[in-house]
Amino acid sequence: MMKDEQKWFVAWSQFEALHRHPPERWNEAAVADYNSLLTELERAAGGHNLANFRVSDSELRHTVTGGRPQTHSGLPGKKHYSKVRTCNSQAMVRKLDGVAMYFSNYRASPADAPHNHHGFQIPNDRL
């Protein structure tokens, strides 16, 4: 049972909207919004720890935006980096999917939910 249903429905609706319509680039602001949303889900769900799905500061990186190769005279090449750090989009898709699967599996009752041939529970929305 969720700790606070109203807060849960608001937080989950916001998460679903983000999951379905992620930003084109996961810059620091988008990642901060995502991590904040996980905090809201934790508070509303009561007792759930979503730390494994958070984006750590070390996952944000400056991307190479340009540069020049080493010159014929031997001067070293140079890379130019973005001012804003971003997170890998594929990593974010995995995190978003992971949160969705976590709560989908949590909401499904083990006694009532069908299982696949390996014995794993099949989420209701996958039937």
Backbone as XML, in Angstrom:
<?xml version="1.0"?>
<chain id="A" units="angstrom">
  <residue number="1" name="MET">
    <atom name="N" x="0.845" y="-1.182" z="0.000"/>
    <atom name="CA" x="0.000" y="0.000" z="0.000"/>
    <atom name="C" x="0.883" y="1.234" z="0.000"/>
  </residue>
  <residue number="2" name="MET">
    <atom name="N" x="0.504" y="2.206" z="-0.782"/>
    <atom name="CA" x="1.253" y="3.443" z="-0.867"/>
    <atom name="C" x="0.985" y="4.303" z="0.359"/>
  </residue>
  <residue number="3" name="LYS">
    <atom name="N" x="2.000" y="4.997" z="0.816"/>
    <atom name="CA" x="1.925" y="5.823" z="2.014"/>
    <atom name="C" x="0.920" y="6.958" z="1.845"/>
  </residue>
  <residue number="4" name="ASP">
    <atom name="N" x="0.987" y="7.676" z="0.746"/>
    <atom name="CA" x="0.117" y="8.811" z="0.492"/>
    <atom name="C" x="-0.354" y="8.717" z="-0.953"/>
  </residue>
  <residue number="5" name="GLU">
    <atom name="N" x="-1.590" y="8.263" z="-1.147"/>
    <atom name="CA" x="-2.068" y="7.977" z="-2.502"/>
    <atom name="C" x="-2.106" y="9.205" z="-3.402"/>
  </residue>
  <residue number="6" name="GLN">
    <atom name="N" x="-2.555" y="10.353" z="-2.886"/>
    <atom name="CA" x="-2.609" y="11.557" z="-3.709"/>
    <atom name="C" x="-1.215" y="11.940" z="-4.197"/>
  </residue>
  <residue number="7" name="LYS">
    <atom name="N" x="-0.243" y="11.957" z="-3.287"/>
    <atom name="CA" x="1.134" y="12.288" z="-3.683"/>
    <atom name="C" x="1.672" y="11.238" z="-4.648"/>
  </residue>
  <residue number="8" name="TRP">
    <atom name="N" x="1.308" y="9.987" z="-4.396"/>
    <atom name="CA" x="1.756" y="8.903" z="-5.272"/>
    <atom name="C" x="1.244" y="9.099" z="-6.692"/>
  </residue>
  <residue number="9" name="PHE">
    <atom name="N" x="-0.054" y="9.364" z="-6.844"/>
    <atom name="CA" x="-0.628" y="9.505" z="-8.178"/>
    <atom name="C" x="-0.021" y="10.698" z="-8.921"/>
  </residue>
  <residue number="10" name="VAL">
    <atom name="N" x="0.233" y="11.788" z="-8.218"/>
    <atom name="CA" x="0.850" y="12.961" z="-8.851"/>
    <atom name="C" x="2.274" y="12.623" z="-9.280"/>
  </residue>
  <residue number="11" name="ALA">
    <atom name="N" x="3.057" y="12.064" z="-8.373"/>
    <atom name="CA" x="4.450" y="11.735" z="-8.692"/>
    <atom name="C" x="4.531" y="10.690" z="-9.798"/>
  </residue>
  <residue number="12" name="TRP">
    <atom name="N" x="3.679" y="9.669" z="-9.735"/>
    <atom name="CA" x="3.713" y="8.615" z="-10.753"/>
    <atom name="C" x="3.278" y="9.161" z="-12.111"/>
  </residue>
  <residue number="13" name="SER">
    <atom name="N" x="2.298" y="10.036" z="-12.134"/>
    <atom name="CA" x="1.860" y="10.643" z="-13.394"/>
    <atom name="C" x="2.986" y="11.464" z="-14.005"/>
  </residue>
  <residue number="14" name="GLN">
    <atom name="N" x="3.702" y="12.206" z="-13.175"/>
    <atom name="CA" x="4.838" y="12.983" z="-13.675"/>
    <atom name="C" x="5.936" y="12.057" z="-14.195"/>
  </residue>
  <residue number="15" name="PHE">
    <atom name="N" x="6.176" y="10.960" z="-13.486"/>
    <atom name="CA" x="7.190" y="10.011" z="-13.950"/>
    <atom name="C" x="6.779" y="9.405" z="-15.289"/>
  </residue>
  <residue number="16" name="GLU">
    <atom name="N" x="5.514" y="8.976" z="-15.401"/>
    <atom name="CA" x="5.043" y="8.373" z="-16.656"/>
    <atom name="C" x="5.176" y="9.346" z="-17.822"/>
  </residue>
  <residue number="17" name="ALA">
    <atom name="N" x="4.863" y="10.623" z="-17.573"/>
    <atom name="CA" x="5.004" y="11.630" z="-18.637"/>
    <atom name="C" x="6.466" y="11.756" z="-19.063"/>
  </residue>
  <residue number="18" name="LEU">
    <atom name="N" x="7.384" y="11.757" z="-18.097"/>
    <atom name="CA" x="8.810" y="11.825" z="-18.408"/>
    <atom name="C" x="9.274" y="10.568" z="-19.131"/>
  </residue>
  <residue number="19" name="HIS">
    <atom name="N" x="8.779" y="9.423" z="-18.704"/>
    <atom name="CA" x="9.145" y="8.152" z="-19.322"/>
    <atom name="C" x="8.697" y="8.112" z="-20.786"/>
  </residue>
  <residue number="20" name="ARG">
    <atom name="N" x="7.501" y="8.596" z="-21.052"/>
    <atom name="CA" x="6.967" y="8.573" z="-22.418"/>
    <atom name="C" x="7.538" y="9.679" z="-23.299"/>
  </residue>
  <residue number="21" name="HIS">
    <atom name="N" x="7.917" y="10.803" z="-22.687"/>
    <atom name="CA" x="8.407" y="11.952" z="-23.446"/>
    <atom name="C" x="9.695" y="12.489" z="-22.823"/>
  </residue>
  <residue number="22" name="PRO">
    <atom name="N" x="10.771" y="11.716" z="-22.900"/>
    <atom name="CA" x="12.035" y="12.167" z="-22.296"/>
    <atom name="C" x="12.617" y="13.352" z="-23.071"/>
  </residue>
  <residue number="23" name="PRO">
    <atom name="N" x="13.441" y="14.144" z="-22.404"/>
    <atom name="CA" x="14.077" y="15.259" z="-23.117"/>
    <atom name="C" x="15.039" y="14.742" z="-24.181"/>
  </residue>
  <residue number="24" name="GLU">
    <atom name="N" x="15.293" y="15.571" z="-25.183"/>
    <atom name="CA" x="16.236" y="15.178" z="-26.241"/>
    <atom name="C" x="17.645" y="15.012" z="-25.690"/>
  </residue>
  <residue number="25" name="ARG">
    <atom name="N" x="18.015" y="15.892" z="-24.758"/>
    <atom name="CA" x="19.344" y="15.824" z="-24.126"/>
    <atom name="C" x="19.147" y="15.809" z="-22.625"/>
  </residue>
  <residue number="26" name="TRP">
    <atom name="N" x="19.850" y="14.927" z="-21.958"/>
    <atom name="CA" x="19.779" y="14.832" z="-20.502"/>
    <atom name="C" x="20.861" y="15.723" z="-19.899"/>
  </residue>
  <residue number="27" name="ASN">
    <atom name="N" x="20.602" y="17.040" z="-19.891"/>
    <atom name="CA" x="21.555" y="17.967" z="-19.294"/>
    <atom name="C" x="21.376" y="17.975" z="-17.773"/>
  </residue>
  <residue number="28" name="GLU">
    <atom name="N" x="22.163" y="18.782" z="-17.101"/>
    <atom name="CA" x="22.144" y="18.800" z="-15.634"/>
    <atom name="C" x="20.764" y="19.144" z="-15.073"/>
  </residue>
  <residue number="29" name="ALA">
    <atom name="N" x="20.057" y="20.070" z="-15.717"/>
    <atom name="CA" x="18.732" y="20.461" z="-15.238"/>
    <atom name="C" x="17.740" y="19.298" z="-15.372"/>
  </residue>
  <residue number="30" name="ALA">
    <atom name="N" x="17.779" y="18.593" z="-16.501"/>
    <atom name="CA" x="16.874" y="17.461" z="-16.711"/>
    <atom name="C" x="17.171" y="16.330" z="-15.730"/>
  </residue>
  <residue number="31" name="VAL">
    <atom name="N" x="18.444" y="16.091" z="-15.474"/>
    <atom name="CA" x="18.843" y="15.049" z="-14.517"/>
    <atom name="C" x="18.417" y="15.434" z="-13.102"/>
  </residue>
  <residue number="32" name="ALA">
    <atom name="N" x="18.561" y="16.696" z="-12.747"/>
    <atom name="CA" x="18.135" y="17.160" z="-11.423"/>
    <atom name="C" x="16.624" y="16.985" z="-11.253"/>
  </residue>
  <residue number="33" name="ASP">
    <atom name="N" x="15.849" y="17.284" z="-12.297"/>
    <atom name="CA" x="14.399" y="17.082" z="-12.252"/>
    <atom name="C" x="14.068" y="15.606" z="-12.075"/>
  </residue>
  <residue number="34" name="TYR">
    <atom name="N" x="14.770" y="14.745" z="-12.798"/>
    <atom name="CA" x="14.561" y="13.302" z="-12.696"/>
    <atom name="C" x="14.865" y="12.812" z="-11.281"/>
  </residue>
  <residue number="35" name="ASN">
    <atom name="N" x="16.027" y="13.192" z="-10.736"/>
    <atom name="CA" x="16.386" y="12.761" z="-9.380"/>
    <atom name="C" x="15.392" y="13.286" z="-8.346"/>
  </residue>
  <residue number="36" name="SER">
    <atom name="N" x="14.910" y="14.500" z="-8.538"/>
    <atom name="CA" x="13.911" y="15.083" z="-7.646"/>
    <atom name="C" x="12.601" y="14.292" z="-7.713"/>
  </residue>
  <residue number="37" name="LEU">
    <atom name="N" x="12.242" y="13.878" z="-8.897"/>
    <atom name="CA" x="11.028" y="13.073" z="-9.071"/>
    <atom name="C" x="11.158" y="11.727" z="-8.357"/>
  </residue>
  <residue number="38" name="LEU">
    <atom name="N" x="12.351" y="11.137" z="-8.380"/>
    <atom name="CA" x="12.568" y="9.890" z="-7.642"/>
    <atom name="C" x="12.375" y="10.112" z="-6.140"/>
  </residue>
  <residue number="39" name="THR">
    <atom name="N" x="12.818" y="11.239" z="-5.638"/>
    <atom name="CA" x="12.626" y="11.571" z="-4.221"/>
    <atom name="C" x="11.141" y="11.664" z="-3.900"/>
  </residue>
  <residue number="40" name="GLU">
    <atom name="N" x="10.373" y="12.288" z="-4.786"/>
    <atom name="CA" x="8.921" y="12.390" z="-4.578"/>
    <atom name="C" x="8.266" y="11.008" z="-4.590"/>
  </residue>
  <residue number="41" name="LEU">
    <atom name="N" x="8.709" y="10.144" z="-5.482"/>
    <atom name="CA" x="8.169" y="8.774" z="-5.522"/>
    <atom name="C" x="8.500" y="8.024" z="-4.235"/>
  </residue>
  <residue number="42" name="GLU">
    <atom name="N" x="9.723" y="8.185" z="-3.747"/>
    <atom name="CA" x="10.121" y="7.534" z="-2.490"/>
    <atom name="C" x="9.255" y="8.013" z="-1.332"/>
  </residue>
  <residue number="43" name="ARG">
    <atom name="N" x="9.037" y="9.309" z="-1.241"/>
    <atom name="CA" x="8.229" y="9.872" z="-0.151"/>
    <atom name="C" x="6.790" y="9.383" z="-0.222"/>
  </residue>
  <residue number="44" name="ALA">
    <atom name="N" x="6.228" y="9.393" z="-1.429"/>
    <atom name="CA" x="4.831" y="8.996" z="-1.594"/>
    <atom name="C" x="4.638" y="7.499" z="-1.379"/>
  </residue>
  <residue number="45" name="ALA">
    <atom name="N" x="5.621" y="6.702" z="-1.789"/>
    <atom name="CA" x="5.501" y="5.247" z="-1.680"/>
    <atom name="C" x="5.851" y="4.759" z="-0.280"/>
  </residue>
  <residue number="46" name="GLY">
    <atom name="N" x="6.622" y="5.523" z="0.448"/>
    <atom name="CA" x="6.970" y="5.144" z="1.818"/>
    <atom name="C" x="7.771" y="3.853" z="1.896"/>
  </residue>
  <residue number="47" name="GLY">
    <atom name="N" x="9.033" y="3.963" z="2.210"/>
    <atom name="CA" x="9.857" y="2.779" z="2.417"/>
    <atom name="C" x="10.586" y="2.262" z="1.196"/>
  </residue>
  <residue number="48" name="HIS">
    <atom name="N" x="10.328" y="2.810" z="0.039"/>
    <atom name="CA" x="11.025" y="2.365" z="-1.166"/>
    <atom name="C" x="12.293" y="3.190" z="-1.341"/>
  </residue>
  <residue number="49" name="ASN">
    <atom name="N" x="13.384" y="2.510" z="-1.652"/>
    <atom name="CA" x="14.663" y="3.173" z="-1.865"/>
    <atom name="C" x="15.014" y="3.057" z="-3.345"/>
  </residue>
  <residue number="50" name="LEU">
    <atom name="N" x="15.020" y="4.178" z="-4.030"/>
    <atom name="CA" x="15.279" y="4.191" z="-5.472"/>
    <atom name="C" x="16.695" y="4.646" z="-5.809"/>
  </residue>
  <residue number="51" name="ALA">
    <atom name="N" x="17.600" y="4.531" z="-4.849"/>
    <atom name="CA" x="18.972" y="4.994" z="-5.038"/>
    <atom name="C" x="19.639" y="4.355" z="-6.260"/>
  </residue>
  <residue number="52" name="ASN">
    <atom name="N" x="19.335" y="3.110" z="-6.550"/>
    <atom name="CA" x="19.955" y="2.431" z="-7.694"/>
    <atom name="C" x="19.569" y="3.043" z="-9.029"/>
  </residue>
  <residue number="53" name="PHE">
    <atom name="N" x="18.480" y="3.811" z="-9.044"/>
    <atom name="CA" x="18.006" y="4.413" z="-10.288"/>
    <atom name="C" x="18.412" y="5.881" z="-10.431"/>
  </residue>
  <residue number="54" name="ARG">
    <atom name="N" x="19.035" y="6.437" z="-9.404"/>
    <atom name="CA" x="19.451" y="7.841" z="-9.454"/>
    <atom name="C" x="20.647" y="8.022" z="-10.384"/>
  </residue>
  <residue number="55" name="VAL">
    <atom name="N" x="20.805" y="9.251" z="-10.851"/>
    <atom name="CA" x="21.962" y="9.607" z="-11.665"/>
    <atom name="C" x="22.956" y="10.290" z="-10.743"/>
  </residue>
  <residue number="56" name="SER">
    <atom name="N" x="24.135" y="9.711" z="-10.636"/>
    <atom name="CA" x="25.170" y="10.306" z="-9.787"/>
    <atom name="C" x="25.896" y="11.407" z="-10.555"/>
  </residue>
  <residue number="57" name="ASP">
    <atom name="N" x="26.554" y="12.262" z="-9.816"/>
    <atom name="CA" x="27.302" y="13.358" z="-10.426"/>
    <atom name="C" x="28.370" y="12.836" z="-11.388"/>
  </residue>
  <residue number="58" name="SER">
    <atom name="N" x="28.942" y="11.679" z="-11.074"/>
    <atom name="CA" x="29.997" y="11.120" z="-11.926"/>
    <atom name="C" x="29.471" y="10.638" z="-13.282"/>
  </residue>
  <residue number="59" name="GLU">
    <atom name="N" x="28.157" y="10.476" z="-13.418"/>
    <atom name="CA" x="27.576" y="10.050" z="-14.694"/>
    <atom name="C" x="27.344" y="11.222" z="-15.645"/>
  </residue>
  <residue number="60" name="LEU">
    <atom name="N" x="27.501" y="12.436" z="-15.150"/>
    <atom name="CA" x="27.365" y="13.629" z="-15.985"/>
    <atom name="C" x="28.734" y="14.008" z="-16.525"/>
  </residue>
  <residue number="61" name="ARG">
    <atom name="N" x="28.811" y="14.215" z="-17.831"/>
    <atom name="CA" x="30.105" y="14.501" z="-18.452"/>
    <atom name="C" x="29.975" y="15.621" z="-19.475"/>
  </residue>
  <residue number="62" name="HIS">
    <atom name="N" x="31.061" y="16.333" z="-19.665"/>
    <atom name="CA" x="31.145" y="17.304" z="-20.749"/>
    <atom name="C" x="31.371" y="16.517" z="-22.033"/>
  </residue>
  <residue number="63" name="THR">
    <atom name="N" x="30.698" y="16.885" z="-23.091"/>
    <atom name="CA" x="30.876" y="16.188" z="-24.362"/>
    <atom name="C" x="31.832" y="16.965" z="-25.256"/>
  </residue>
  <residue number="64" name="VAL">
    <atom name="N" x="32.507" y="16.240" z="-26.125"/>
    <atom name="CA" x="33.423" y="16.871" z="-27.071"/>
    <atom name="C" x="32.579" y="17.562" z="-28.138"/>
  </residue>
  <residue number="65" name="THR">
    <atom name="N" x="32.836" y="18.856" z="-28.324"/>
    <atom name="CA" x="32.077" y="19.634" z="-29.310"/>
    <atom name="C" x="32.898" y="19.971" z="-30.549"/>
  </residue>
  <residue number="66" name="GLY">
    <atom name="N" x="34.175" y="19.745" z="-30.492"/>
    <atom name="CA" x="35.040" y="20.047" z="-31.630"/>
    <atom name="C" x="36.496" y="19.916" z="-31.236"/>
  </residue>
  <residue number="67" name="GLY">
    <atom name="N" x="37.347" y="20.356" z="-32.100"/>
    <atom name="CA" x="38.777" y="20.287" z="-31.804"/>
    <atom name="C" x="39.597" y="20.362" z="-33.066"/>
  </residue>
  <residue number="68" name="ARG">
    <atom name="N" x="40.869" y="20.120" z="-32.874"/>
    <atom name="CA" x="41.779" y="20.107" z="-34.023"/>
    <atom name="C" x="42.764" y="18.958" z="-33.826"/>
  </residue>
  <residue number="69" name="PRO">
    <atom name="N" x="43.150" y="18.344" z="-34.918"/>
    <atom name="CA" x="44.118" y="17.241" z="-34.816"/>
    <atom name="C" x="45.533" y="17.768" z="-34.593"/>
  </residue>
  <residue number="70" name="GLN">
    <atom name="N" x="46.416" y="16.878" z="-34.304"/>
    <atom name="CA" x="47.828" y="17.236" z="-34.154"/>
    <atom name="C" x="48.326" y="17.803" z="-35.481"/>
  </residue>
  <residue number="71" name="THR">
    <atom name="N" x="49.121" y="18.848" z="-35.386"/>
    <atom name="CA" x="49.636" y="19.469" z="-36.614"/>
    <atom name="C" x="50.826" y="18.683" z="-37.160"/>
  </residue>
  <residue number="72" name="HIS">
    <atom name="N" x="51.179" y="18.951" z="-38.418"/>
    <atom name="CA" x="52.326" y="18.292" z="-39.042"/>
    <atom name="C" x="53.630" y="18.691" z="-38.367"/>
  </residue>
  <residue number="73" name="SER">
    <atom name="N" x="53.647" y="19.867" z="-37.772"/>
    <atom name="CA" x="54.875" y="20.321" z="-37.108"/>
    <atom name="C" x="55.005" y="19.739" z="-35.699"/>
  </residue>
  <residue number="74" name="GLY">
    <atom name="N" x="54.011" y="18.975" z="-35.262"/>
    <atom name="CA" x="54.116" y="18.308" z="-33.980"/>
    <atom name="C" x="53.349" y="18.949" z="-32.834"/>
  </residue>
  <residue number="75" name="LEU">
    <atom name="N" x="52.666" y="20.069" z="-33.090"/>
    <atom name="CA" x="51.850" y="20.660" z="-32.025"/>
    <atom name="C" x="50.700" y="19.717" z="-31.692"/>
  </residue>
  <residue number="76" name="PRO">
    <atom name="N" x="50.445" y="19.540" z="-30.419"/>
    <atom name="CA" x="49.401" y="18.576" z="-30.039"/>
    <atom name="C" x="48.006" y="19.039" z="-30.476"/>
  </residue>
  <residue number="77" name="GLY">
    <atom name="N" x="47.132" y="18.070" z="-30.662"/>
    <atom name="CA" x="45.749" y="18.369" z="-30.980"/>
    <atom name="C" x="45.039" y="18.919" z="-29.756"/>
  </residue>
  <residue number="78" name="LYS">
    <atom name="N" x="43.857" y="19.398" z="-29.967"/>
    <atom name="CA" x="43.105" y="19.982" z="-28.860"/>
    <atom name="C" x="41.628" y="19.643" z="-29.018"/>
  </residue>
  <residue number="79" name="LYS">
    <atom name="N" x="40.985" y="19.314" z="-27.903"/>
    <atom name="CA" x="39.553" y="19.030" z="-27.909"/>
    <atom name="C" x="38.822" y="20.185" z="-27.236"/>
  </residue>
  <residue number="80" name="HIS">
    <atom name="N" x="37.641" y="20.486" z="-27.754"/>
    <atom name="CA" x="36.775" y="21.491" z="-27.154"/>
    <atom name="C" x="35.588" y="20.761" z="-26.531"/>
  </residue>
  <residue number="81" name="TYR">
    <atom name="N" x="35.254" y="21.135" z="-25.310"/>
    <atom name="CA" x="34.175" y="20.471" z="-24.577"/>
    <atom name="C" x="32.998" y="21.409" z="-24.355"/>
  </residue>
  <residue number="82" name="SER">
    <atom name="N" x="31.824" y="20.826" z="-24.215"/>
    <atom name="CA" x="30.612" y="21.602" z="-23.935"/>
    <atom name="C" x="30.697" y="22.234" z="-22.555"/>
  </residue>
  <residue number="83" name="LYS">
    <atom name="N" x="29.994" y="23.327" z="-22.372"/>
    <atom name="CA" x="29.944" y="23.981" z="-21.066"/>
    <atom name="C" x="29.017" y="23.219" z="-20.124"/>
  </residue>
  <residue number="84" name="VAL">
    <atom name="N" x="27.986" y="22.629" z="-20.689"/>
    <atom name="CA" x="26.988" y="21.910" z="-19.899"/>
    <atom name="C" x="27.297" y="20.420" z="-19.919"/>
  </residue>
  <residue number="85" name="ARG">
    <atom name="N" x="27.210" y="19.795" z="-18.755"/>
    <atom name="CA" x="27.408" y="18.340" z="-18.681"/>
    <atom name="C" x="26.091" y="17.629" z="-19.015"/>
  </residue>
  <residue number="86" name="THR">
    <atom name="N" x="26.206" y="16.466" z="-19.608"/>
    <atom name="CA" x="25.041" y="15.656" z="-19.953"/>
    <atom name="C" x="25.252" y="14.219" z="-19.510"/>
  </residue>
  <residue number="87" name="CYS">
    <atom name="N" x="24.163" y="13.488" z="-19.485"/>
    <atom name="CA" x="24.191" y="12.059" z="-19.166"/>
    <atom name="C" x="23.853" y="11.297" z="-20.437"/>
  </residue>
  <residue number="88" name="ASN">
    <atom name="N" x="24.430" y="10.148" z="-20.594"/>
    <atom name="CA" x="24.193" y="9.293" z="-21.748"/>
    <atom name="C" x="22.704" y="8.960" z="-21.856"/>
  </residue>
  <residue number="89" name="SER">
    <atom name="N" x="22.127" y="9.199" z="-23.023"/>
    <atom name="CA" x="20.689" y="8.983" z="-23.223"/>
    <atom name="C" x="20.285" y="7.520" z="-23.040"/>
  </residue>
  <residue number="90" name="GLN">
    <atom name="N" x="21.119" y="6.589" z="-23.499"/>
    <atom name="CA" x="20.789" y="5.168" z="-23.346"/>
    <atom name="C" x="20.782" y="4.759" z="-21.872"/>
  </residue>
  <residue number="91" name="ALA">
    <atom name="N" x="21.693" y="5.319" z="-21.092"/>
    <atom name="CA" x="21.706" y="5.035" z="-19.658"/>
    <atom name="C" x="20.421" y="5.548" z="-19.008"/>
  </residue>
  <residue number="92" name="MET">
    <atom name="N" x="19.954" y="6.704" z="-19.462"/>
    <atom name="CA" x="18.721" y="7.258" z="-18.899"/>
    <atom name="C" x="17.504" y="6.427" z="-19.282"/>
  </residue>
  <residue number="93" name="VAL">
    <atom name="N" x="17.478" y="5.921" z="-20.501"/>
    <atom name="CA" x="16.369" y="5.047" z="-20.919"/>
    <atom name="C" x="16.334" y="3.810" z="-20.025"/>
  </residue>
  <residue number="94" name="ARG">
    <atom name="N" x="17.497" y="3.242" z="-19.735"/>
    <atom name="CA" x="17.553" y="2.059" z="-18.853"/>
    <atom name="C" x="17.057" y="2.406" z="-17.451"/>
  </residue>
  <residue number="95" name="LYS">
    <atom name="N" x="17.421" y="3.577" z="-16.940"/>
    <atom name="CA" x="16.978" y="3.982" z="-15.601"/>
    <atom name="C" x="15.466" y="4.196" z="-15.576"/>
  </residue>
  <residue number="96" name="LEU">
    <atom name="N" x="14.937" y="4.888" z="-16.583"/>
    <atom name="CA" x="13.496" y="5.118" z="-16.658"/>
    <atom name="C" x="12.745" y="3.786" z="-16.743"/>
  </residue>
  <residue number="97" name="ASP">
    <atom name="N" x="13.203" y="2.897" z="-17.613"/>
    <atom name="CA" x="12.580" y="1.580" z="-17.731"/>
    <atom name="C" x="12.685" y="0.798" z="-16.429"/>
  </residue>
  <residue number="98" name="GLY">
    <atom name="N" x="13.816" y="0.920" z="-15.764"/>
    <atom name="CA" x="14.018" y="0.219" z="-14.498"/>
    <atom name="C" x="13.042" y="0.658" z="-13.427"/>
  </residue>
  <residue number="99" name="VAL">
    <atom name="N" x="12.815" y="1.964" z="-13.299"/>
    <atom name="CA" x="11.851" y="2.462" z="-12.310"/>
    <atom name="C" x="10.449" y="1.967" z="-12.656"/>
  </residue>
  <residue number="100" name="ALA">
    <atom name="N" x="10.093" y="2.042" z="-13.927"/>
    <atom name="CA" x="8.769" y="1.580" z="-14.351"/>
    <atom name="C" x="8.590" y="0.094" z="-14.045"/>
  </residue>
  <residue number="101" name="MET">
    <atom name="N" x="9.592" y="-0.722" z="-14.313"/>
    <atom name="CA" x="9.514" y="-2.159" z="-14.039"/>
    <atom name="C" x="9.471" y="-2.436" z="-12.538"/>
  </residue>
  <residue number="102" name="TYR">
    <atom name="N" x="10.245" y="-1.685" z="-11.776"/>
    <atom name="CA" x="10.278" y="-1.861" z="-10.320"/>
    <atom name="C" x="8.881" y="-1.711" z="-9.735"/>
  </residue>
  <residue number="103" name="PHE">
    <atom name="N" x="8.201" y="-0.615" z="-10.066"/>
    <atom name="CA" x="6.884" y="-0.401" z="-9.493"/>
    <atom name="C" x="5.825" y="-1.279" z="-10.133"/>
  </residue>
  <residue number="104" name="SER">
    <atom name="N" x="6.004" y="-1.649" z="-11.393"/>
    <atom name="CA" x="5.069" y="-2.576" z="-12.029"/>
    <atom name="C" x="5.121" y="-3.931" z="-11.338"/>
  </residue>
  <residue number="105" name="ASN">
    <atom name="N" x="6.326" y="-4.394" z="-11.043"/>
    <atom name="CA" x="6.478" y="-5.672" z="-10.345"/>
    <atom name="C" x="6.018" y="-5.574" z="-8.894"/>
  </residue>
  <residue number="106" name="TYR">
    <atom name="N" x="6.233" y="-4.436" z="-8.276"/>
    <atom name="CA" x="5.801" y="-4.244" z="-6.889"/>
    <atom name="C" x="4.283" y="-4.280" z="-6.784"/>
  </residue>
  <residue number="107" name="ARG">
    <atom name="N" x="3.612" y="-3.626" z="-7.733"/>
    <atom name="CA" x="2.149" y="-3.544" z="-7.677"/>
    <atom name="C" x="1.480" y="-4.874" z="-7.976"/>
  </residue>
  <residue number="108" name="ALA">
    <atom name="N" x="2.129" y="-5.719" z="-8.744"/>
    <atom name="CA" x="1.542" y="-7.022" z="-9.090"/>
    <atom name="C" x="1.659" y="-7.961" z="-7.891"/>
  </residue>
  <residue number="109" name="SER">
    <atom name="N" x="0.579" y="-8.551" z="-7.536"/>
    <atom name="CA" x="0.581" y="-9.492" z="-6.411"/>
    <atom name="C" x="1.193" y="-10.813" z="-6.854"/>
  </residue>
  <residue number="110" name="PRO">
    <atom name="N" x="2.174" y="-11.344" z="-6.122"/>
    <atom name="CA" x="2.799" y="-12.607" z="-6.525"/>
    <atom name="C" x="1.806" y="-13.764" z="-6.636"/>
  </residue>
  <residue number="111" name="ALA">
    <atom name="N" x="0.775" y="-13.755" z="-5.820"/>
    <atom name="CA" x="-0.198" y="-14.851" z="-5.844"/>
    <atom name="C" x="-1.098" y="-14.784" z="-7.070"/>
  </residue>
  <residue number="112" name="ASP">
    <atom name="N" x="-1.388" y="-13.575" z="-7.540"/>
    <atom name="CA" x="-2.336" y="-13.403" z="-8.636"/>
    <atom name="C" x="-1.690" y="-13.253" z="-10.003"/>
  </residue>
  <residue number="113" name="ALA">
    <atom name="N" x="-0.444" y="-12.848" z="-10.033"/>
    <atom name="CA" x="0.194" y="-12.539" z="-11.303"/>
    <atom name="C" x="0.645" y="-13.811" z="-12.016"/>
  </residue>
  <residue number="114" name="PRO">
    <atom name="N" x="0.429" y="-13.875" z="-13.334"/>
    <atom name="CA" x="0.940" y="-15.014" z="-14.098"/>
    <atom name="C" x="2.459" y="-14.993" z="-14.157"/>
  </residue>
  <residue number="115" name="HIS">
    <atom name="N" x="3.048" y="-16.145" z="-14.404"/>
    <atom name="CA" x="4.506" y="-16.255" z="-14.487"/>
    <atom name="C" x="4.875" y="-16.815" z="-15.850"/>
  </residue>
  <residue number="116" name="ASN">
    <atom name="N" x="6.058" y="-16.480" z="-16.316"/>
    <atom name="CA" x="6.519" y="-17.053" z="-17.570"/>
    <atom name="C" x="7.108" y="-18.441" z="-17.295"/>
  </residue>
  <residue number="117" name="HIS">
    <atom name="N" x="7.618" y="-19.085" z="-18.320"/>
    <atom name="CA" x="8.117" y="-20.448" z="-18.158"/>
    <atom name="C" x="9.391" y="-20.527" z="-17.320"/>
  </residue>
  <residue number="118" name="HIS">
    <atom name="N" x="10.021" y="-19.381" z="-17.001"/>
    <atom name="CA" x="11.205" y="-19.387" z="-16.143"/>
    <atom name="C" x="10.836" y="-19.149" z="-14.685"/>
  </residue>
  <residue number="119" name="GLY">
    <atom name="N" x="9.564" y="-18.915" z="-14.414"/>
    <atom name="CA" x="9.128" y="-18.661" z="-13.053"/>
    <atom name="C" x="9.117" y="-17.198" z="-12.673"/>
  </residue>
  <residue number="120" name="PHE">
    <atom name="N" x="9.502" y="-16.310" z="-13.603"/>
    <atom name="CA" x="9.499" y="-14.886" z="-13.300"/>
    <atom name="C" x="8.097" y="-14.317" z="-13.469"/>
  </residue>
  <residue number="121" name="GLN">
    <atom name="N" x="7.778" y="-13.374" z="-12.624"/>
    <atom name="CA" x="6.489" y="-12.739" z="-12.661"/>
    <atom name="C" x="6.374" y="-11.841" z="-13.906"/>
  </residue>
  <residue number="122" name="ILE">
    <atom name="N" x="5.252" y="-11.894" z="-14.588"/>
    <atom name="CA" x="5.009" y="-11.065" z="-15.745"/>
    <atom name="C" x="4.182" y="-9.871" z="-15.316"/>
  </residue>
  <residue number="123" name="PRO">
    <atom name="N" x="4.667" y="-8.625" z="-15.510"/>
    <atom name="CA" x="3.897" y="-7.457" z="-15.115"/>
    <atom name="C" x="2.545" y="-7.424" z="-15.844"/>
  </residue>
  <residue number="124" name="ASN">
    <atom name="N" x="1.521" y="-6.935" z="-15.172"/>
    <atom name="CA" x="0.176" y="-6.919" z="-15.731"/>
    <atom name="C" x="0.092" y="-6.153" z="-17.042"/>
  </residue>
  <residue number="125" name="ASP">
    <atom name="N" x="0.857" y="-5.078" z="-17.203"/>
    <atom name="CA" x="0.769" y="-4.299" z="-18.428"/>
    <atom name="C" x="1.477" y="-4.970" z="-19.592"/>
  </residue>
  <residue number="126" name="ARG">
    <atom name="N" x="2.129" y="-6.101" z="-19.359"/>
    <atom name="CA" x="2.806" y="-6.833" z="-20.428"/>
    <atom name="C" x="1.960" y="-8.015" z="-20.921"/>
  </residue>
  <residue number="127" name="LEU">
    <atom name="N" x="0.790" y="-8.196" z="-20.349"/>
    <atom name="CA" x="-0.060" y="-9.326" z="-20.740"/>
    <atom name="C" x="-0.907" y="-8.997" z="-21.937"/>
  </residue>
</chain>
